[in-house]
Amino acid sequence: MHGLAWVLFAVAGLTFLAGGTLISESAKMDRVLAEMLGLIIAAALGAVGYALKNFGDDLGSDQDSASQ
């Protein structure tokens, strides 16, 4: 879970930095709309990554307490 969360954080960061430009060039979309779409995608991926990280932490805490 943690590995997937970090991958999603990395993709969200790349989307935040270059997503609007890439979307604008590839989809022939207005630059402002493409930047907004890039920010939305980055926020969604970051939120999913954060949720996976917390879910992985919760699973890890259950395993640690069961072994003691």
N, C-alpha and C positions, 0 to 999 in steps of 0.2 A: 504494500500500500504506500509506504513512504517513497519508494522509487518512482512509482507512477505519479505521486503528488509532486515530486521535484521536477519530473518531466513536464507536467502541466504548468508548473510555475515558470519553467524556462520558455515554453511555447507562448505563454501569456506575456512574458517580457518581450520576446521577439515580436509578437503581434502588436504590442504597445509601441515599440520603437519603429517598426517598418511596415506594419499591417496596412495602414491607410494608403501608403504609396503603392504597395503591391496590389491591393484591391482596386485602386483607382486605375492603374495601368492595365491590369488584366481584364477587368470587367468594363472598361471604358465608362466609368461612373464619375459623377461629380466629385471633386476632391474633398469637399467638406463632408458630404454624405459618406464617402469611403473612410475618412478619418473617424467619424462617429461610429461606423460599423466596426472598425478596428478596435476602438475603445470598448465597445460592447462585448466583442469577442474576447478581448483580453480580460475584462472584468468577470465574464462568465467562466473562463478557464481558471482564473485565479480563485474564484469562489469554489469551484469543483475541487481544485487542488487542495485548498484549505480544508474542505469537508473531508476529503480522503485522508489528509494528514491527521486530523482529529480522530477520525474513525480508526485509523491504524494505531494511534496512541491509546485509544480505548481498548482495542483488542490486545495490545501489548500489556496493559496494566492488569487485565484479567488473567493473562497467562502467568505473569510474575507473581500475583497473589495466590494462584492455585498451586504453584510449585513450592511455596514456603510452608 
